[in-house]
C-alpha cells in the first residue's frame, strides 16, 4: 500500500505546534508497517518569516520539502510535485485547512480516482468556536470550494467527537472517522508533592489569541503571590512583545521561556504543579495529553475535547466565559495534585497509546483502498 501525506508544514517545523508532532507520529507508525510505502510532500516553512526554513530531519521515509516563497506555505514546487505524487499513491492523506496544498490535492485526487483522508487539524472547529476568528468570509469561501472539489468518497479525520460536530456544521454531511492523537508516556516522572508554599502554573502552546493567554494573565493578577506562571511557546512577534510587556508588570511571577521540546519540555513539566490551557478552541490539544502523561493535573476549557478530566479526577474542564478563572485555579490547587497527576498518567497510558492510533489509521487506509479496488473491478 502506497500512502502519500500532503501537509503544509512538517517535522522538524515545530514552530507550528501540536499538528507537527501528531502528523509525524502517524507517519512514523504507518511507515513501520509491513507492505506500506509512505511519502510526505510539504513545504520547508519552519516559521512565519520567509527565511525560516527547516533543516530536513533523518527520517525512515522520504519527505520532499518544497521551497516556500510566500505566506504560510506557498510553495510552487509542492504543486509541481503533486500530480506525480498523487498518481503514485494508493491513498492520499491531506492535512490542514485554509492553505495552499489542500484544494489542488483534492482536485488531483478526484481526477485520478484516489481515495482521500482529510485531517483539518482543528481549523474548522476553531472557526466555528471562536467568534473573533480572522478572515471569516474568506474561510467560508474556502469551505464552500472544498466541499465542491473534494472527492465524493473523501473521509474527514477528526480527533474527537466535538471536533466532528463543529467541523461538519461548516462542511455539511460527509463521511468521518474519530481517531484520537497518541501521546508518549514517559517511563518515569518525578515524585512531586507540592509543599503548598508555591503553586507553579504552566502554559505550553503556540502563543496566539485563541489560546486564552490574556484571560490567564488577568487571572494571575487576582491570584495570591504564591502562584507563578511559566509560559512556553512562540508566536507572532508583535503578540509575543505584548505578552512580555504584561509579564514585566508581574514582579517576576510570570515568565516567558520561548520554545521547548525534548528534554527541555520534560524538564518544564517536571517543575509544574498545574497545567493551564484556557483555550477558546482546540480540536484535540496534544499538550493536555502531554501534561497528563507527565502526571501534571490540567485545567482547561469546554471548547477543548477534555471534558473527561472531571470524570477521571485529574483536572477541571470549565466554561471559560461563565467562570472566574482565578477561582477555578484556586479550587484545583486545593486538591491533592500528586494523586490527580497519577490518575491522569494512568488514563493516558490506557487510552491514548501510539499503537491504538496507528491501528486506527491502518484500518482506515486499507478499508478505503480495498473499496476502491472493488469498485474498479466491478
N, C-alpha and C positions, 0 to 999 in steps of 0.2 A: 504494500500500500504506500503510495506516494502522497505525502502531506505537505502543502505549502502554507506557510503563515505569512500573511501580508499585514504589516503593522507599521504605523508611522515612525515610531522610535523603539529601540530595543536595547537590551543589556549590552554594554555597561552604562547606558544613558540613565543612571539612577536619579538624576535631577527630576525626572518626570514622575517620580513617586511609585506607589504600590503597583500599578499595572505593569511596570517594567519587570518587577520580581515575579508577579503571578504569571505573566506570559512566558517568561523564561522557565518557570517551573513546569508549565505544561509542555513546552518544547523539550526540556531535558527528559521528562518522563516518557513522552511519546517516542522520542528518538531512540530510547534504550530498548524499545520493544523489538522482538524478532519480526522480520519481514516488513519493517517500516523504514522508509527513507524520508527524511524531513529536511526541508529547506526553509530559510527565512529571507524575506525580501523587505527591506526597511530603508530608512534614511540614516545619515550619520549625525543627526542633530543630538548633541549632548546637553544643550541648554538653550535659552532664548536667543542669545547672541549668535550671529551668523558664524563667527569664528569658533564657537563652541562645538567641537567635533569629537566624536568618540574615538578612542584607540581600540580597535577590534580586539575582543577577548579570544582566548584559545578555547573554543567550544567544540564538542564532538559532532557537530553538524555544520554545514555551510551557511553562513549569513552574509548576504550581499548588502553592504551599507552604501546606498546611493548618496551622492553629494547633495546636501541641502543648499539651495540658493536663496531662499526667502522664506518668511513666515515660520510656522511651527515645523513643517516638514515638506515644503515644496521642493521636490527633487525630481527633475525631469528624467534623470537616469532610472529612477524607480519605475516611472511609466514606460520607459523604453524596454525594460526587462519584463514587464507584466505579461505580454502576450505569450512569450515562450515559456515563462514560469508556470502560468496557468494551463497552458497546453500540456506541459509535462505532468501536472498533478492529477491525482485521482480525486482529491478533495481540497478545497480552498478554505482556510480559516482566516477571516478578515477581522482584525481587532481595531477598535477606535471608531469615533464618530466626529462629524463636522471637520474632517480633514481630507487632504488630497487623495490618498490611495483608495478610499472606501468606494466611491462611486465608479471610478474606472474598473476596479476589481469586480464589482457587481456586473457591469456591462459585459466584460470579457468572459466571466464565468457563465453568465447566461447564454452568450453567443456560442461558447464552446461546450455547453451542456455539462458543466461541472457542478457538483453539489457544493453548497456554501454553508459554513457556520459563521455567524456574526456575533462578536463579543463587543458590545458598545462600551463596556467598562465604566458604567455609571453615568456617562454623559447625558443620556436621555433622561434618566431619573433625576439628575441634578437640575436639568432644565425644567422638569415638571415640579420638583420640590421647591426650588429656590426662586422666589418672586423677583429678586434683583439680578437674576442671571443675565449676562450681557448678550446683545445681538439676538434677541428673541425672535424677531421677524425673520432674520436670515436663517436661524436654526430651524424654524418651522418650514421654510422653503426647502432646506436640505432634507428634512424628514420626508416631505412630500415626494421629492425627487427620488430619494432612496426607496420609498415604498413602491414607486413605479418601476424603477430599474432593477431592483433585486430579483434574483431568480425566484420563481413562484414556490419552489420547494426549499428555500433557504430556512435555516433554523437559527433562531435567536438564542444565544447562550447568555444566561444571567447567573449571578452568584447567590441570589436569594429570591424568595417569593415576592418580597416587597419591590425589588428591582423589576421583576416581571410585570407586576401590576402597573407601575408607573411608566415603564417603557412602552408597554402595549397601549396605554392610553394615548401615547403620542404617535405610534406607528399604525395602529389598527391591528386587526387579528392576524396572527402568523404563528407558525409552529415555534415552540420554545422549549428549552430544557434548563433545569436548575442544576448546576454543578458548582458547589462552593469552592473557593480557593483553599489551598492547603497551607499549612504553616509548619515550619521546622520547630520541634520541641527540643530544646537543649537537654542533654543527658543529666546535667546538674545545674542548679541555680543556688544562689546564696540563701542561707537560712536566716532571713531577715525578721527581726522582731522589733518594730519601731518602739522607741522609748517614750514617745509622747511629747518630747521637748521640741521637736521639729517635725513638720509634715512636708515631705518633698513631693510636690506635684510635677508631673512630666507631661509634655506635649511633644509628639513627633509626627510630622506630616509635611506635605507641601504647604508653604506659607501663602495662604490665599484667603480672601474674604469669606468664601463659603465654609471655611473650616471653623468659623466662630471664635477666632482668637480675640477679637475686640470684646466679646462677652466675657471671655476668660480674664482679660486684663481688668475689666470692670469689676469682676468678682474678686480679684486679688486685692483691690482697693478696699473691700469690705471684710476681708478675712484677717484674723489676728496675725501678728508679726511672726508667729511660729511657722506660718505657711510660706514656702518658697516655690518658685516655678522655674523649671528648666525647659527651654524650648529648643527643639532640634528640627532642622529642615532649612530649605532655601525657597526662594520665590522671586517674584518681580522686585527689581531693585528699589523702586520707589515705595512699594508696600513694606519691604523689609526696613527701609530707613524710618518709616513712620513707626513701626513696632519698636525699633531701637530707641527712638526718641521717647516713646512712652515708657520703655523699660528703664531708662535713665532716671525717671521720676520715682522709681520704686525703692530707692535706697538699697539697691543690691538684691532685692528679693526676687526680681525677675531677670533671668539671664538667657541670652540667645547664643547658641553654640554653633550654628551652622549645620551643614550636612554631616551625618554619621552613618556608617554601615559596618558590617562585620563585627570585629572585636570591640570597636568603639561603641557600636549600638548596644551590644550585650552589656558593656560596662555602664551605659546610660540607664538601661533597665534595672541593673543591679543596684543603682543608687536611688531608685524611685520608690516611693511609698504608694502613690496613686497615679494612674494614667488617666488624663482627661482629654477627651476629644469632643468638644461642643459643636460638632459639625452641623451645618444646615442640610447636608445631603451626602450620603455615602452609599454606593452600590454594595460594597462589602466592608471596606475598612480593614485592610490587612493588618494595619498597625494595632488594631484592637486585639486581633488574634495573636500577634507577636507579644504584646504586653501580657496577655493571659498565659501564653506559653512560658514566659519568664516569671510567672507567679506574681504578677502585679495586678491588683484589682483595678477595674476600669469604671469610669463614669463617662457616659456618652449620651446621645440623644435618640429620640424615637424616629428621627429621619435617617437613622442607620438600621441595618438589619440585626441589631444585637439586643432585642427585647428579652432574650433568654438569660441575660446577665442576672436579672432579678430571680428568675426561676432556679438558676443554679447557684444563687447566693455568692456570686463572685464579683458583684459590682451593681451599678444602678444605670437604668436607661430612662431618661427624663424627657418631658415635653418642654423643650427649652423656652419657647415664648411664654409659657404659663408658669414657669418655675423660677425661683430665686436660686441662681447657680451657686452663689456663695453658701447659702443654707444647705444646698444639696451636697456640696463638698464637705461641709462640716459634718453632715449626717453620716456620710460614708467613712470619714476619718474616725468617727466614734466607734466603729465596728472593729472586729478582730481581723486586721488586714492580712496577717500571715495566713490564717485559715482560709480567708476569701481567696487569696492568691493560689493556694494549693488546690482549691476546688476548681478554679479556672484552668489551671495547668492540666488537671486530670480530664477536664472537658475537652480541651484542645487535643490531647493525646488520643482520646476515644473517638472523636467525631470529625476531625479535620486533618487526617493523615494524607500524605502525598499519594500513597497507594490508592486510596479511595478516589481521589481526584483523577489520577491517570486512568484508572479503570473506567470512570465515567466517560472520559473523552475517547478512550479506545472503543468502547461500545457505541458511542455516538458516531464516530468516524466510520467504523466498519459497517454499521447499520445503513448509513447513507450511501456508502459505496456499493454495498450489496443491492440496495434498492435500485440504484441507477443501472447496475448491470442487468438486473431482472427486467427493467423497463426497456433496455436496449435489445435484450434477447426476445422480447415479446413481439 
